[in-house]
Amino acid sequence: MTDPDEQLLVEAAQLDLSRFAELYDRHFERVFAFVIRRVRNRDAAEDVTANVFHHALAHLRSFESRGAPFGAWLIRIAANAIVDRARRAGREVADSDALPDTGALPADDLERAEESAQLFRLVDALPDDQRAVIVDRFVEDRSIRETAERLGRSEGAIKQLQHRALETLRRRLRAPAEDGDA
């Protein structure tokens, strides 16, 4: 989406808050990817992401782009929410060096969040059984044995599903780069 298009969408949502859903749909995956990389817990990431969008909706009318994209504003809200969550929990953020300064956001953070969002979209597009294995193994951090028990499959079947899913993801991740080389 081009910046002028996004600006028009933001302005429409500022006038009619029901239009915020379009902004949410466009930015959810990027914000969630940014958050989960830092909190490393799916439930906590979902809570923080929900709080980010709640905060953004509540303060949408006061948003001014000042040359920065709307997505950068959301990432800044997310970074602040992660820090606030860590303070409330009374402990340090596990990867505090990776948190951006809440002023300017490095392009690397936005790029990594976009890459993670793309990976989430690709995982969501996997067949149900492959997606379940990938989520269990790499999001929920379950062992092969735990995944097999939970899904009612043999360990060999889980290994095979994981292998197929990872090969599919590798192929799909390479596809855009190969298209650009042609």
PyMOL commands that set and color helices and strands:
alter all, ss='L'
color gray80, all
select helices_A, chain A and resi 3-15+17-39+42-58+60-62+70-89+96-98+107-124+128-139+144-151+155-181
alter helices_A, ss='H'
color red, helices_A
deselect
rebuild
show_as cartoon
